[in-house]
């Protein structure tokens, strides 16, 4: 009886045969070239899998020929080729309607921010060079003036995300001291990040006060000891407590800090973690109750932190603003270098802040602000434009295999912001013959430029709140491709 292991073809043999079959043209999704080394890796992987299968169940391979094993590998490689994408990080079309979708990148950068990133990436820059003095400068200076104009703070700095900002503030200002926080504000955000955990890692001591739904001023006062270093307020960006509730504002916390010494003659710091953080007053448009950064500082907080890639509409970053004495301490802390941001982040954030400070059309120029503010009528016009283009190319708004309709729905802001806010929106429903809604949703995800959408009942739903004007023609082509699949 022959040994099945001896029937396994060599790697070079399979590669040579594949070259003959497809004339060396290795193409993946959308005709993308596949490097020969990638094909070789697949061959090696599938050979190893076959080798393991033969060792596990040798009787299953009795009488199998070398040609049959080779054909088995060919079929697997063809499947690999059909699904090949050169990069893990790739563009998608956001048809979910969730403006700040954490899983697909949160905020889209403005055109100006993208231009600044490209220019900074392609060329040398004044990252740490003072061009006026002709000597070394500090990257902290790049955003300082814009952040002070935008927020009204005395000083500012930027780290790589808001979790890092929270950690730096606690570690740099309250290591070994007590930090008093309301139980109702001990939040957990995506990725199991908890305020209590980050505080433990910072070597600050968490002192919980109040209850889940009600915390009073006297709860903070009664908890102050000689070890108290900070009163911390955490904005509950990703949930909302309603009903029988009570919370203490940062202004009230400042009064408590000013009138209640910790007994050591040290000032008690009032820190507010805003989480999302907004420079645009969305509530003036009747959208949510998100605090504006400048107002939080004016109300009494000594130091605040917030994210760059949420309501600000910029790159991932943790922004810290507040009293100069506190910010200067943080800038000198060893962790400031560990947590610093790179030149592309600084370029994108500078452009984003520049728009907020100097432009009169931030509602148009900042994609996050624009998409959140979009009215139902504006979104419906995009849907009608899409349907018009589709009809020209499709011949009609449906074929025997695919059906397209228009529907009104609601959108969420996302990204752990405005958890109870739903915005009216308009989108399209899709259904395809012989495909379940989940099957069609998966098909849309396998396109050259995947469409990420929602399943609603018996249909796939694509929300046009997050479909940009310049994506409409591309979406039309994608839907036609789905119809032909």
Beta strands, then each sheet from edge to edge (+ up, - down):
strand 1: 93-94
strand 2: 129-130
strand 3: 135-136
strand 4: 155-159
strand 5: 178-182
strand 6: 188-189
strand 7: 193-194
strand 8: 205-209
strand 9: 228-234
strand 10: 269-275
strand 11: 303-307
strand 12: 318-322
strand 13: 402-414
strand 14: 417-432
strand 15: 451-452
strand 16: 454-456
strand 17: 459-463
sheet 1: 1+ 15+
sheet 2: 2+ 3-
sheet 3: 4+ 12- 11+ 10+ 9+ 5+ 8+
sheet 4: 6+ 7-
sheet 5: 13+ 14- 17+ 16-
end
